[in-house]
Amino acid sequence: MRWLLLALVALVGLVGAAFAVAEPTAGGGVGAYALVNPNGGSPVLVPGHTSGFASVNVGPFGPGDYCLTPSPGVNVDGTAAVASEEAFYSDAFGVVTVRYPTSGPSCDGNQLEVKTFALGDGLSDQVAFTVNVP
């Protein structure tokens, strides 16, 4: 019984390692991630927790609307980005959303739009977030 348990643990480890080193197959580009500090209305990418994004700026809808510019080779249009609130840099509890399609009235077509909402207050620049693009 112990050998069976060890074999199952080893198999799970091998499968996990295979997923960890696998190259992305969808999207046609490299993956990216970012931690965005809203920084009181002047958003910044947090170094050491960002890769594949060149910059972030406030979008045309104002505080709480962010446009992230990917680095060359990163495809934010043909993927399914995921964003969530980050607690340390946040001053309010909120909800974070990613807007698709990327081309539209908000951010440029080559940018990823993320909106942050403080509960009960609408768009807010008090909510920090992470975003991951496969």
ROSE-4610 file (N, C-alpha, C; in Angstrom, 1 decimal, always signed):
// ROSE-4610
residu = [M/M/M/R/R/R/W/W/W/L/L/L/L/L/L/L/L/L/A/A/A/L/L/L/V/V/V/A/A/A/L/L/L/V/V/V/G/G/G/L/L/L/V/V/V/G/G/G/A/A/A/A/A/A/F/F/F/A/A/A/V/V/V/A/A/A/E/E/E/P/P/P/T/T/T/A/A/A/G/G/G/G/G/G/G/G/G/V/V/V/G/G/G/A/A/A/Y/Y/Y/A/A/A/L/L/L/V/V/V/N/N/N/P/P/P/N/N/N/G/G/G/G/G/G/S/S/S/P/P/P/V/V/V/L/L/L/V/V/V/P/P/P/G/G/G/H/H/H/T/T/T/S/S/S/G/G/G/F/F/F/A/A/A/S/S/S/V/V/V/N/N/N/V/V/V/G/G/G/P/P/P/F/F/F/G/G/G/P/P/P/G/G/G/D/D/D/Y/Y/Y/C/C/C/L/L/L/T/T/T/P/P/P/S/S/S/P/P/P/G/G/G/V/V/V/N/N/N/V/V/V/D/D/D/G/G/G/T/T/T/A/A/A/A/A/A/V/V/V/A/A/A/S/S/S/E/E/E/E/E/E/A/A/A/F/F/F/Y/Y/Y/S/S/S/D/D/D/A/A/A/F/F/F/G/G/G/V/V/V/V/V/V/T/T/T/V/V/V/R/R/R/Y/Y/Y/P/P/P/T/T/T/S/S/S/G/G/G/P/P/P/S/S/S/C/C/C/D/D/D/G/G/G/N/N/N/Q/Q/Q/L/L/L/E/E/E/V/V/V/K/K/K/T/T/T/F/F/F/A/A/A/L/L/L/G/G/G/D/D/D/G/G/G/L/L/L/S/S/S/D/D/D/Q/Q/Q/V/V/V/A/A/A/F/F/F/T/T/T/V/V/V/N/N/N/V/V/V/P/P/P]
num = [1/1/1/2/2/2/3/3/3/4/4/4/5/5/5/6/6/6/7/7/7/8/8/8/9/9/9/10/10/10/11/11/11/12/12/12/13/13/13/14/14/14/15/15/15/16/16/16/17/17/17/18/18/18/19/19/19/20/20/20/21/21/21/22/22/22/23/23/23/24/24/24/25/25/25/26/26/26/27/27/27/28/28/28/29/29/29/30/30/30/31/31/31/32/32/32/33/33/33/34/34/34/35/35/35/36/36/36/37/37/37/38/38/38/39/39/39/40/40/40/41/41/41/42/42/42/43/43/43/44/44/44/45/45/45/46/46/46/47/47/47/48/48/48/49/49/49/50/50/50/51/51/51/52/52/52/53/53/53/54/54/54/55/55/55/56/56/56/57/57/57/58/58/58/59/59/59/60/60/60/61/61/61/62/62/62/63/63/63/64/64/64/65/65/65/66/66/66/67/67/67/68/68/68/69/69/69/70/70/70/71/71/71/72/72/72/73/73/73/74/74/74/75/75/75/76/76/76/77/77/77/78/78/78/79/79/79/80/80/80/81/81/81/82/82/82/83/83/83/84/84/84/85/85/85/86/86/86/87/87/87/88/88/88/89/89/89/90/90/90/91/91/91/92/92/92/93/93/93/94/94/94/95/95/95/96/96/96/97/97/97/98/98/98/99/99/99/100/100/100/101/101/101/102/102/102/103/103/103/104/104/104/105/105/105/106/106/106/107/107/107/108/108/108/109/109/109/110/110/110/111/111/111/112/112/112/113/113/113/114/114/114/115/115/115/116/116/116/117/117/117/118/118/118/119/119/119/120/120/120/121/121/121/122/122/122/123/123/123/124/124/124/125/125/125/126/126/126/127/127/127/128/128/128/129/129/129/130/130/130/131/131/131/132/132/132/133/133/133/134/134/134]
x = [+0.8/+0.0/+0.9/+2.0/+2.9/+3.5/+3.8/+4.4/+3.4/+2.2/+1.1/+1.0/+1.0/+0.9/+2.1/+3.3/+4.5/+4.5/+4.0/+3.9/+2.9/+1.8/+0.8/+1.4/+2.1/+2.7/+3.7/+4.5/+5.5/+4.8/+3.8/+3.0/+2.5/+1.9/+1.3/+2.4/+3.6/+4.7/+5.2/+5.3/+5.7/+4.7/+3.4/+2.4/+2.5/+2.6/+2.8/+4.0/+5.1/+6.4/+6.2/+5.5/+5.2/+4.4/+3.4/+2.6/+3.5/+4.3/+5.1/+6.1/+6.7/+7.7/+7.1/+5.8/+5.2/+5.1/+5.4/+5.2/+3.8/+3.4/+2.0/+1.7/+0.5/+0.2/-0.8/-1.6/-2.6/-2.1/-2.6/-2.3/-1.1/-0.2/+0.8/+1.9/+2.1/+3.1/+3.6/+4.4/+4.9/+4.0/+4.0/+3.1/+3.6/+2.8/+3.2/+2.4/+2.9/+2.2/+2.6/+1.8/+2.1/+1.4/+2.0/+1.4/+1.4/+0.1/-0.1/-0.4/+0.4/+0.1/-0.7/-1.9/-2.6/-2.0/-1.2/-0.3/-1.0/-2.2/-2.9/-3.3/-3.5/-3.9/-2.8/-1.6/-0.5/+0.1/-0.6/-0.3/+1.1/+1.7/+3.0/+3.0/+3.9/+4.2/+5.2/+4.9/+5.8/+7.0/+8.2/+9.4/+9.5/+10.0/+10.2/+8.9/+7.8/+6.5/+5.8/+6.6/+6.1/+7.1/+6.5/+7.3/+6.4/+6.8/+6.0/+5.1/+5.2/+4.4/+5.4/+5.3/+6.2/+5.7/+4.4/+3.9/+2.4/+2.0/+0.5/+0.2/-1.0/-1.4/-2.9/-3.4/-4.9/-5.6/-6.7/-7.5/-8.4/-9.1/-9.9/-11.1/-11.5/-12.6/-12.1/-10.8/-10.3/-9.9/-9.8/-9.3/-10.1/-9.3/-9.8/-9.9/-9.6/-9.5/-8.0/-7.5/-6.1/-5.8/-4.8/-4.4/-3.0/-2.8/-1.4/-0.9/+0.3/+1.0/+1.9/+1.7/+2.6/+3.9/+4.9/+6.2/+6.1/+7.1/+7.1/+7.1/+6.2/+6.1/+5.0/+4.4/+3.3/+2.0/+1.2/-0.1/-1.2/-1.8/-2.9/-4.3/-4.3/-5.6/-6.1/-5.2/-5.7/-5.6/-5.6/-5.5/-6.7/-6.7/-7.7/-7.0/-6.7/-6.1/-6.9/-6.3/-7.0/-6.4/-7.3/-6.9/-7.6/-6.9/-7.5/-6.9/-7.6/-7.1/-5.9/-5.0/-3.8/-4.0/-3.8/-4.2/-3.2/-1.9/-0.9/-1.0/-1.1/-1.1/-2.5/-3.5/-4.9/-5.3/-6.1/-6.6/-8.1/-8.7/-10.1/-10.3/-11.4/-11.8/-12.5/-12.2/-12.8/-12.9/-13.3/-13.5/-12.6/-12.0/-11.1/-11.6/-11.7/-12.2/-11.2/-11.1/-10.4/-11.4/-11.2/-12.1/-11.7/-12.5/-12.3/-13.5/-13.3/-12.1/-11.2/-9.9/-8.9/-9.1/-9.6/-9.8/-11.1/-11.2/-12.5/-12.3/-13.3/-13.3/-12.4/-11.8/-11.1/-9.6/-8.9/-7.5/-7.2/-5.9/-5.5/-5.6/-5.7/-5.9/-4.8/-3.6/-2.5/-2.3/-3.3/-3.2/-4.3/-4.1/-5.0/-5.7/-7.0/-7.7/-8.2/-7.9/-8.3/-9.0/-10.2/-11.0/-11.0/-10.9/-11.0/-12.2/-13.0/-14.1/-14.0/-14.2/-14.3/-15.8/-16.0/-17.4/-18.2/-19.3/-20.2/-19.8/-18.6/-18.1/-17.9/-18.0/-17.7/-16.2/-15.8/-14.4/-13.6/-12.4/-11.6/-10.1/-9.3/-7.9/-7.3/-8.1/-7.6/-7.4/-7.6/-7.6/-6.4/-5.4/-4.3/-4.6/-3.9/-4.3/-3.1/-3.2/-2.3/-3.0/-2.3/-2.9/-1.9/-2.5/-1.7/-2.2/-1.3/-1.7/-0.9/-1.6/-1.0/-0.1]
y = [-1.2/+0.0/+1.3/+1.2/+2.3/+2.6/+1.6/+1.8/+2.4/+2.0/+2.6/+4.1/+4.5/+5.9/+6.6/+6.1/+6.7/+6.9/+5.9/+6.0/+7.0/+7.2/+8.2/+9.6/+9.8/+11.1/+11.4/+10.4/+10.7/+11.1/+10.4/+10.7/+12.1/+12.5/+13.8/+14.8/+14.6/+15.5/+15.6/+14.5/+14.6/+15.3/+15.1/+15.8/+17.3/+17.7/+19.1/+19.7/+19.0/+19.5/+19.7/+18.8/+18.9/+20.2/+20.5/+21.7/+22.9/+22.9/+24.0/+24.4/+23.5/+23.8/+23.8/+23.5/+23.5/+24.9/+25.0/+26.3/+26.6/+27.9/+28.2/+27.9/+27.3/+26.9/+27.9/+28.6/+29.5/+30.9/+31.8/+33.2/+33.7/+32.8/+33.1/+34.1/+34.1/+34.9/+34.4/+35.1/+34.7/+35.2/+34.6/+35.0/+36.3/+36.8/+38.1/+38.1/+38.9/+39.1/+40.5/+41.0/+42.4/+42.5/+43.3/+43.8/+45.3/+45.8/+47.3/+47.9/+48.9/+49.7/+50.9/+51.2/+52.4/+53.7/+53.7/+54.8/+56.2/+56.2/+57.4/+58.1/+57.3/+57.9/+58.0/+57.6/+57.6/+56.2/+55.2/+53.8/+53.5/+52.5/+52.0/+50.5/+49.9/+48.5/+48.2/+47.3/+47.0/+46.1/+46.6/+45.8/+44.5/+43.5/+42.2/+41.4/+42.0/+41.3/+41.6/+42.0/+42.3/+41.8/+41.2/+40.7/+40.7/+41.2/+41.2/+42.4/+43.4/+44.6/+45.8/+46.7/+47.9/+49.0/+49.2/+50.4/+50.2/+51.1/+51.2/+52.7/+53.0/+54.4/+54.4/+55.5/+55.7/+55.8/+55.0/+55.0/+56.2/+56.3/+57.5/+57.6/+56.6/+56.7/+57.2/+57.5/+58.1/+57.0/+57.5/+56.6/+55.3/+54.2/+52.9/+52.2/+53.0/+52.4/+52.4/+51.3/+51.1/+50.5/+51.1/+50.5/+50.0/+48.7/+48.1/+47.9/+48.4/+48.2/+47.0/+45.9/+44.8/+45.0/+44.3/+44.3/+43.6/+43.9/+43.3/+41.8/+41.1/+39.7/+39.1/+40.0/+39.5/+39.8/+38.8/+39.0/+39.0/+40.2/+40.3/+40.2/+40.2/+40.1/+38.7/+37.8/+36.4/+35.5/+36.0/+35.2/+35.5/+34.8/+35.1/+35.5/+36.8/+37.3/+37.2/+37.1/+37.0/+38.0/+38.7/+39.8/+39.6/+39.9/+39.9/+40.9/+41.2/+42.3/+41.8/+42.7/+42.5/+43.3/+42.7/+43.3/+44.3/+44.1/+45.0/+46.4/+46.6/+48.0/+48.6/+47.8/+48.3/+49.0/+50.1/+50.9/+50.6/+49.8/+49.5/+48.1/+47.4/+46.1/+46.3/+45.6/+45.8/+44.6/+44.9/+43.9/+44.4/+43.4/+43.7/+43.0/+43.7/+43.0/+43.3/+42.4/+42.6/+42.8/+43.8/+44.1/+43.5/+42.7/+42.3/+42.7/+42.9/+42.9/+44.0/+43.9/+44.9/+46.2/+46.0/+47.2/+47.8/+49.1/+49.7/+51.1/+51.7/+53.1/+53.4/+52.4/+52.7/+52.8/+51.7/+51.6/+51.3/+51.6/+51.3/+49.8/+49.4/+48.0/+47.1/+47.6/+46.8/+46.7/+47.3/+47.4/+46.5/+46.1/+45.4/+46.3/+46.3/+47.2/+46.4/+47.0/+46.5/+47.6/+47.2/+48.2/+47.7/+48.6/+48.3/+49.1/+48.4/+49.0/+48.8/+49.9/+49.7/+49.4/+48.5/+48.1/+49.3/+49.6/+50.7/+52.0/+52.1/+53.4/+53.5/+52.5/+52.5/+52.4/+52.9/+52.9/+53.5/+52.9/+53.4/+53.2/+54.2/+54.1/+53.6/+53.0/+52.5/+51.0/+50.4/+48.9/+48.5/+47.8/+47.3/+46.0/+45.5/+44.2/+43.6/+42.3/+41.5/+41.1/+40.9/+40.4/+39.4/+38.3/+37.2/+37.0/+36.9/+36.6/+35.4/+34.3/+33.1/+33.2]
z = [+0.0/+0.0/+0.0/+0.7/+0.8/-0.5/-1.3/-2.6/-3.6/-3.5/-4.3/-4.0/-2.7/-2.3/-2.9/-2.7/-3.2/-4.8/-5.4/-6.9/-7.3/-6.6/-6.9/-6.7/-5.6/-5.3/-6.3/-6.7/-7.8/-9.1/-9.4/-10.7/-10.6/-9.5/-9.4/-9.5/-9.0/-9.1/-10.5/-11.2/-12.6/-13.5/-13.3/-14.0/-13.7/-12.5/-12.1/-12.7/-12.7/-13.4/-14.9/-15.5/-16.9/-17.3/-16.5/-16.7/-16.4/-15.4/-15.0/-16.1/-16.8/-17.8/-19.2/-19.4/-20.7/-21.3/-22.6/-23.3/-23.5/-23.5/-23.8/-25.3/-25.5/-26.9/-27.5/-26.7/-27.2/-27.1/-28.0/-27.8/-28.7/-29.1/-30.1/-29.5/-28.2/-27.6/-26.3/-25.6/-24.3/-23.2/-22.1/-21.0/-20.3/-19.5/-18.8/-17.5/-16.5/-15.3/-14.7/-13.9/-13.3/-12.0/-11.1/-9.9/-10.1/-10.0/-10.2/-8.9/-8.5/-7.3/-7.8/-7.3/-7.8/-7.5/-6.4/-6.1/-6.0/-5.5/-5.3/-6.6/-7.7/-8.9/-10.0/-9.6/-10.5/-10.5/-11.2/-11.1/-11.5/-10.9/-11.2/-11.2/-12.1/-12.1/-11.0/-10.1/-9.0/-9.5/-9.5/-10.0/-9.1/-9.8/-9.1/-9.1/-9.4/-9.5/-10.9/-11.8/-13.2/-14.2/-15.2/-16.4/-17.6/-18.7/-19.9/-20.1/-19.2/-19.3/-19.2/-20.1/-20.2/-19.4/-19.3/-18.6/-18.2/-17.3/-17.0/-16.8/-17.3/-17.2/-16.9/-16.4/-16.2/-17.5/-17.6/-18.8/-19.0/-20.1/-20.3/-19.4/-18.7/-17.7/-16.4/-16.2/-15.0/-13.9/-12.7/-11.6/-11.6/-11.5/-11.5/-12.8/-13.9/-15.2/-15.6/-16.0/-16.2/-17.6/-18.3/-19.6/-19.4/-19.6/-19.4/-20.8/-21.1/-22.3/-22.2/-23.0/-23.0/-23.6/-23.2/-23.8/-25.2/-26.1/-27.4/-27.3/-28.1/-28.1/-27.2/-26.4/-25.5/-26.2/-26.3/-27.0/-25.9/-25.7/-24.7/-25.4/-26.7/-27.4/-27.6/-27.9/-28.2/-27.0/-25.8/-24.6/-23.7/-22.5/-21.5/-20.2/-20.1/-18.9/-17.7/-16.6/-15.3/-14.3/-13.6/-12.7/-11.3/-10.3/-9.0/-8.0/-7.0/-6.1/-5.3/-5.1/-4.3/-3.0/-1.8/-0.5/+0.0/-0.1/+0.5/+0.0/-1.3/-1.9/-2.0/-1.6/-1.6/-0.4/-0.5/+0.6/+0.7/-0.1/-0.1/-0.6/-0.1/-0.6/-1.9/-2.9/-4.2/-5.1/-6.3/-7.4/-8.6/-9.2/-10.3/-11.6/-12.7/-13.9/-15.1/-16.0/-17.3/-18.4/-19.2/-20.3/-21.6/-22.3/-23.7/-24.5/-25.8/-26.5/-26.2/-26.5/-26.1/-27.0/-28.2/-29.0/-28.7/-28.5/-28.2/-27.8/-27.1/-26.8/-25.6/-24.9/-23.7/-23.9/-24.0/-24.2/-25.6/-26.0/-27.4/-27.7/-28.9/-29.3/-28.8/-28.6/-28.2/-26.6/-25.9/-24.5/-23.8/-22.6/-21.8/-20.8/-20.8/-19.9/-18.6/-17.5/-16.2/-15.5/-14.9/-14.1/-12.7/-11.7/-10.3/-9.7/-8.9/-8.2/-6.7/-6.0/-4.5/-4.2/-3.3/-3.1/-2.6/-3.3/-3.0/-3.6/-4.2/-4.6/-6.1/-6.9/-8.3/-8.6/-9.8/-10.1/-9.0/-8.7/-7.6/-7.9/-7.5/-7.6/-6.2/-5.4/-4.1/-4.1/-5.2/-5.3/-6.2/-5.5/-6.3/-6.9/-7.9/-8.5/-9.2/-9.4/-10.2/-11.4/-12.5/-13.7/-14.3/-14.8/-15.4/-16.8/-17.8/-19.2/-19.6/-20.0/-20.3/-21.6]
